[in-house]
Amino acid sequence: MPFPFKSQGKEDLFPALLGDRSCIFHGEDYIKIMARPTRYEYPGGVYYIRCRGKGFEPIFREEGDRLDFLDILAETVFRFKWLCHSYCLLNDHYHLILETPQGNLSRGMRQINGLYTQMFNRKYRRRGSLFGERFKSIIFEKTRYLLPLNRHMVLNPVRTGLSSRPEAWRWSSYLPTIEKKSPPPFLFTQTILSRFSSKNRALAIERYKAFITSESREKFTWRDLRFQVFLGSDYFIEKIRNMILVQKPDRRGKTPTTGGQNRVLLDEILGYGWTSRKEKDALIHQAYIQYGYTLNEIADFLGVHAATVSRAVRRVEKKMIRQASRDRLGGI
């Protein structure tokens, strides 16, 4: 046992099982050690994300920056098969609520922040990192915390003085959710609205608006946060604990992802040739997304630069986004 615990109750033992030195019991005192918490990823995980600019530097200087960020977010959601329930772009940071059916949060967040930093640095002729810290992620129990966290998120512009009302702020998911703005193809509003009515969408929207704007609603606080990374009931945390014990973190604080050892060989995916660039792009995309090969692994196999592989993947995803947009417009 890495720490001296007075008792062996599950509340005392859990941080040590997680390998997290963020909070421990010592004697009768509850001591917080502000170390970096371990990142836990698993299929079906639902996360509240916050990422802030370095030294509170603005990460969005103009409208075009926010549009570029949303384009990158769309590509990433499609690439990693996420569900994006909510977003809010402020000036020096952004918030997301993401669901990861394949347990691949870190890979996607590296893409978002990496691509956006490259674009931002080229545009403004700057160097170095744009984000001053790794992104913050809170694993939460969807049935209990999705609505409070969504409300907390879309009211951020009001609390920070950027807007007088949530509907006056263009850069959150609130307007698309209440259908006052065309929803971006990556935004999944069905889960939130179904909590208010599963059969009548117009009624669900009206109830959602009342939920967001009601002053009588109890304000969300972070007092329920456990071990810096969990929001949920004892049953929920115990369930995650059991998953973590099966997927023990490595020395870098990362949990293993599935499918690494039994994936199809690159020779079987890409070794039989192709008749067009479109077909080649689709196979590269399959190797990267479905089978988890890195850009460098695919590039080495094909004898090209990793940037060439990245462009092929992005071409496929842009087509997917355009198709999703057409399908959505066709269904209205």
VEXDO-854267 format. One record per residue (C-alpha): x, y, z. Coordinates in steps of 0.5 Angstrom, whole numbers, padded with zeros to 4 digits, always signed. Example, Ala and Ser with C-alpha at 12.3 -4.5 7.8 and 13.67 -1.06 7.14 Angstrom:
! VEXDO-854267
+0025-0009+0016/+0027-0002+0014/
//
This chain:
! VEXDO-854267
+0000+0000+0000/+0003+0007-0002/+0000+0011+0003/-0001+0010+0011/-0009+0009+0011/-0012+0009+0018/-0018+0005+0016/-0019+0000+0010/-0026+0002+0008/-0027+0003+0000/-0027+0011+0001/-0020+0010+0004/-0017+0005-0001/-0020+0007-0008/-0015+0013-0009/-0009+0008-0008/-0013+0003-0013/-0013+0008-0018/-0006+0010-0017/-0008+0017-0016/-0005+0021-0011/-0010+0027-0011/-0013+0025-0004/-0012+0021+0002/-0014+0020+0009/-0008+0020+0014/-0011+0019+0021/-0017+0023+0022/-0015+0028+0017/-0017+0029+0010/-0011+0031+0006/-0011+0033-0001/-0005+0033-0005/-0006+0037-0012/-0002+0032-0016/-0004+0031-0023/-0010+0026-0023/-0010+0019-0028/-0013+0019-0034/-0018+0014-0034/-0021+0012-0041/-0026+0006-0043/-0032+0004-0048/-0038+0008-0046/-0035+0014-0042/-0038+0020-0041/-0034+0026-0040/-0034+0034-0038/-0028+0037-0042/-0025+0044-0040/-0019+0046-0044/-0016+0053-0042/-0011+0057-0046/-0003+0058-0044/-0003+0064-0039/-0010+0065-0040/-0009+0067-0047/-0015+0068-0051/-0015+0062-0056/-0020+0065-0060/-0019+0072-0063/-0024+0073-0068/-0030+0069-0071/-0026+0065-0076/-0022+0062-0070/-0029+0059-0067/-0031+0057-0074/-0024+0053-0075/-0025+0050-0068/-0032+0047-0070/-0029+0044-0076/-0024+0041-0073/-0029+0038-0067/-0033+0036-0073/-0028+0032-0076/-0025+0029-0069/-0032+0027-0067/-0033+0023-0074/-0026+0020-0074/-0027+0017-0067/-0034+0016-0067/-0036+0020-0061/-0042+0023-0059/-0042+0031-0057/-0048+0033-0053/-0046+0040-0051/-0040+0045-0053/-0039+0052-0051/-0033+0056-0053/-0031+0062-0049/-0025+0067-0050/-0019+0063-0047/-0022+0056-0046/-0027+0052-0048/-0032+0046-0045/-0035+0040-0048/-0039+0034-0046/-0037+0028-0050/-0039+0021-0050/-0034+0016-0052/-0037+0009-0055/-0030+0006-0056/-0026+0009-0050/-0021+0014-0054/-0022+0021-0051/-0014+0022-0051/-0013+0021-0058/-0019+0025-0060/-0017+0031-0056/-0010+0031-0058/-0012+0032-0065/-0017+0037-0063/-0012+0041-0059/-0006+0039-0064/-0009+0041-0071/-0012+0048-0068/-0006+0050-0065/-0002+0049-0072/-0008+0053-0075/-0007+0058-0070/+0000+0059-0070/+0000+0059-0078/-0005+0065-0078/-0002+0069-0072/+0005+0067-0074/+0007+0065-0067/+0010+0059-0064/+0010+0054-0058/+0004+0051-0055/-0003+0055-0055/-0006+0051-0049/-0002+0052-0042/-0004+0045-0039/-0007+0038-0041/-0014+0038-0042/-0019+0037-0035/-0023+0031-0036/-0029+0029-0031/-0032+0022-0032/-0039+0023-0030/-0046+0019-0029/-0050+0021-0035/-0057+0019-0032/-0055+0024-0026/-0051+0029-0028/-0052+0030-0036/-0057+0036-0035/-0054+0040-0029/-0047+0040-0033/-0050+0042-0039/-0054+0048-0036/-0047+0050-0032/-0044+0050-0039/-0049+0054-0043/-0050+0059-0038/-0042+0060-0037/-0042+0066-0042/-0048+0069-0037/-0044+0068-0031/-0037+0071-0034/-0041+0077-0037/-0040+0075-0044/-0047+0075-0045/-0054+0077-0042/-0057+0071-0044/-0055+0064-0046/-0059+0065-0053/-0055+0071-0054/-0048+0067-0054/-0047+0064-0061/-0042+0060-0059/-0045+0054-0055/-0050+0049-0056/-0056+0052-0053/-0058+0055-0060/-0058+0049-0064/-0061+0045-0058/-0067+0050-0058/-0067+0050-0066/-0066+0057-0066/-0060+0056-0070/-0058+0050-0075/-0055+0045-0071/-0047+0043-0073/-0047+0036-0076/-0043+0033-0070/-0048+0036-0065/-0052+0030-0062/-0058+0033-0058/-0063+0027-0058/-0060+0025-0051/-0061+0032-0047/-0068+0033-0051/-0071+0026-0049/-0070+0028-0042/-0076+0033-0043/-0080+0029-0047/-0079+0023-0052/-0085+0024-0056/-0086+0031-0057/-0080+0035-0059/-0083+0042-0059/-0085+0040-0052/-0078+0038-0050/-0075+0044-0053/-0080+0049-0049/-0078+0045-0042/-0071+0045-0044/-0071+0052-0044/-0075+0053-0038/-0070+0048-0034/-0064+0053-0037/-0067+0059-0035/-0070+0058-0029/-0067+0062-0023/-0071+0057-0018/-0066+0052-0020/-0061+0049-0015/-0054+0052-0018/-0049+0046-0020/-0043+0046-0015/-0037+0041-0016/-0038+0039-0009/-0040+0032-0011/-0033+0031-0015/-0029+0025-0012/-0022+0024-0013/-0021+0030-0018/-0024+0026-0023/-0031+0023-0022/-0038+0025-0021/-0043+0020-0019/-0046+0015-0014/-0043+0010-0010/-0045+0005-0015/-0043+0008-0021/-0036+0010-0018/-0036+0002-0016/-0037+0000-0023/-0032+0004-0026/-0027+0002-0020/-0028-0005-0022/-0027-0003-0030/-0020+0000-0028/-0018-0006-0024/-0019-0010-0030/-0015-0005-0034/-0010-0003-0030/-0006+0004-0032/+0001+0003-0034/+0007+0008-0031/+0005+0014-0036/-0002+0014-0032/-0006+0011-0038/-0011+0005-0039/-0010+0000-0044/-0015+0000-0050/-0018-0006-0053/-0016-0009-0060/-0009-0008-0060/-0006-0015-0060/-0011-0018-0065/-0012-0013-0070/-0011-0014-0078/-0005-0013-0081/-0003-0007-0085/-0001-0012-0091/-0008-0015-0091/-0011-0008-0091/-0007-0004-0096/-0003-0010-0099/-0008-0012-0105/-0008-0005-0109/-0013+0000-0110/-0016+0003-0117/-0017+0010-0115/-0015+0015-0110/-0022+0015-0107/-0021+0007-0105/-0014+0008-0102/-0016+0014-0098/-0022+0009-0095/-0017+0004-0094/-0012+0008-0090/-0018+0011-0086/-0020+0004-0084/-0013+0002-0082/-0013+0009-0078/-0020+0009-0075/-0022+0002-0075/-0016-0002-0073/-0012+0003-0069/-0006+0004-0073/-0002+0011-0072/-0001+0015-0078/+0007+0014-0078/+0006+0006-0078/+0001+0007-0084/+0006+0012-0087/+0012+0007-0086/+0008+0001-0089/+0006+0006-0095/+0013+0009-0096/+0010+0016-0095/+0010+0022-0090/+0005+0022-0084/+0002+0028-0087/+0000+0025-0093/-0003+0020-0089/-0007+0025-0085/-0009+0029-0091/-0012+0022-0094/-0016+0021-0087/-0018+0028-0087/-0021+0028-0094/-0025+0022-0092/-0028+0025-0086/-0030+0031-0090/-0034+0027-0094/-0037+0024-0088/-0039+0031-0085/-0042+0034-0092/-0046+0027-0093/-0048+0028-0085/-0050+0035-0087/-0054+0033-0093/-0058+0028-0089/-0060+0032-0084/-0062+0038-0088/-0066+0032-0092/-0070+0030-0086/-0072+0037-0084/
//
